[in-house]
């Protein structure tokens, strides 16, 4: 094992994480039908594209599960303000 391998692996992991966040930030604002074509072109690897898609699904699922709670909160706040 070379001395620089751990540092090299950390840099690669940091680069991967930065790219993951960059793609996620770009894809989150796209209409759903444009996400896959964008990732196929921009991700550079099927694994990275799949990971971004998975994170987007989790985000959407979280948003959907919070919607009823947020709607109720907004309704209560509107009643208080009235």
C-alpha positions in Angstrom: 0.0 0.0 0.0 1.3 3.4 -0.9 1.5 6.2 1.6 -0.6 8.6 -0.5 -3.5 6.2 -1.0 -5.6 7.2 2.0 -5.3 10.8 1.1 -6.1 10.1 -2.5 -9.2 8.1 -1.4 -10.3 11.0 0.8 -9.9 13.4 -2.1 -11.9 11.1 -4.4 -14.6 10.8 -1.8 -14.7 14.6 -1.4 -14.9 15.1 -5.1 -17.7 12.5 -5.4 -19.6 14.2 -2.5 -19.2 17.7 -4.2 -20.4 16.3 -7.5 -23.4 14.6 -5.9 -24.4 17.8 -4.2 -23.9 19.8 -7.4 -26.1 17.4 -9.4 -28.7 17.2 -6.7 -28.9 21.0 -6.5 -29.3 21.2 -10.3 -31.8 18.4 -10.6 -34.1 19.4 -7.8 -35.4 22.4 -9.7 -36.1 20.4 -12.9 -39.5 19.0 -13.9 -39.6 15.3 -13.1 -39.5 14.3 -16.8 -36.2 16.1 -17.3 -34.3 14.7 -14.4 -33.2 11.4 -15.9 -32.1 12.9 -19.2 -30.2 15.5 -17.3 -28.5 13.0 -15.0 -27.7 10.6 -17.9 -25.8 13.5 -19.6 -24.3 15.3 -16.5 -23.5 12.6 -14.0 -20.7 10.8 -15.8 -21.6 7.4 -14.2 -24.7 5.4 -13.8 -24.0 4.9 -10.1 -23.9 8.6 -9.4 -27.0 9.2 -11.4 -28.8 6.5 -9.5 -27.7 7.9 -6.2 -29.0 11.4 -7.1 -32.3 9.9 -8.3 -32.6 8.1 -5.0 -32.0 11.2 -3.0 -34.6 13.1 -5.1 -37.1 10.3 -4.4 -36.4 10.6 -0.6 -36.8 14.4 -0.8 -40.1 14.1 -2.7 -41.3 11.5 -0.3 -40.4 13.6 2.7 -42.1 16.7 1.2 -45.3 14.7 0.5 -45.4 13.3 4.0 -45.0 16.8 5.5 -47.6 18.5 3.2 -50.7 17.6 5.3 -49.0 18.8 8.5 -47.9 22.0 6.9 -51.4 22.6 5.5 -52.9 22.2 9.0 -50.3 24.5 10.5 -50.9 27.2 7.8 -54.7 26.9 8.4 -54.2 27.3 12.2 -51.9 30.3 11.7 -54.5 31.9 9.4 -57.2 31.4 12.1 -55.0 33.0 14.7 -54.2 35.9 12.4 -57.9 36.5 11.6 
